[in-house]
Amino acid sequence: MADDVTAPAAASPATSTAVAEPVARASQARPAGSAPGGRRKTGAAAWRKRAEIAFFVAPALVLMFLFVILPILTAVQMSVYRWKGFGPMVDFVGLRNYVSVLNNNVFTDALTHNLIIVVGSILLQLPLGLAIALLLNRKMWGQGLLRTIIFVPYVLAEVIAGVVWFQLLQPQYGVIDTILASLGIQGPPQGFLGTPDLALWTVLVVLTWKYLGLAVILFLAGLQGVSEDLYEAAALDGASWWQVQRKITIPLLGPTMRTWGFLSMIGSLQLFDMVWILTGGGPANATTTMATFLVNEGTRRQNFGIAGAASVILFVVALVLALAYQYFILRRDTQPDDGRGARKKRKGADA
């Protein structure tokens, strides 16, 4: 009986090869985990994802076109015509409006005033904002109240702040002149805003009061990211307060200060509201900015071609300065390591 039970015969090599080859070809033709119709499902998912992106991005693109790109194109179109604002633009003058603007002493003075405000705002607000931020970063009584008082001027509308300071700076009967008179100091007869040599610097002081709160808040936010362990380690090493600020606080606060500087520069180039309310560009064009120049030419003199050319020049100046600032100053924040640093790292790794 035991002889009748036989073991299963082993499969021959030829039979195994014949079975394995179709299986291998099938596995190569269809990736693991794929199912029939998977490509169609993948394509539908990709199109659905693109449709979702388009749905959410389209409103922002439409608003950008209506309020940014279209006004720029309209200004460029007006800048090459002599146009008074009525009827179609048919009197094509080419680049003559640009030549007229660049040869206009009022506009060149306005450009100079903008640059003075850019530099003056940074030189005044940066040290003041940093000093106040370092002071308010320490625990003290009434810390929240002091932060609110400093930040309130920034949240005030420019119109309200301008009207308030216009009243305060009235000659003889204004609060500022009254305080100076009580101290035995005689203010200028025409007031600070009415004296050509003092008007621009007075506007700069008002701008510092108005926008200092932004610098303080940004610097305070940056200081929250500085680890206390660094200060404790510096204290253990016997570092003085000034050494701690110079070696730890200011370097780590560098990205925040550079970002604030960019915002301050762009805002100073586009300055209009405060100057228009305080002085209207006067006296004798002593406080004219590029924005007040183009508004004055467009709304008062009806020279929309000149105003369009001035607006395009303002846009180009702001764009060039913004790109230069980003390349030379903000670049270290976006690209902290250059090629030389990478080569040094590679050499150190090879060693």
Secondary structure, DSSP 8 states (H G I E B T S, - for coil): -TTT--------HHHHHHHHHHHHHHHHHS-TT--TTHHHHHHHHHHHHHHHHHHHHHHHHHHHIIIIIHHHHHHHHHHTB---SSS----B-TTHHHHHHHT-HHHHHHHHHHHHHHHHHHHHHHHHHHHHHHHHTS--TTHHHHHHHHHHHHHS-HHHHHHHHHHHT-TTTSHHHHHHHHTT----TT-TTT-HHHHHHHHHHHHHHHHHHHHHHHHHHHHTTS-HHHHHHHHHTT--HHHHIIIIIHHHTHHHHHHHHHHHHHHHHT--HHHHHHTTT-STTTT--HHHHHHIIIIIS--HHHHHHHHHHHHHHHHHHHHHHIIIIIHHHH----HHHHHHHHHHHH-
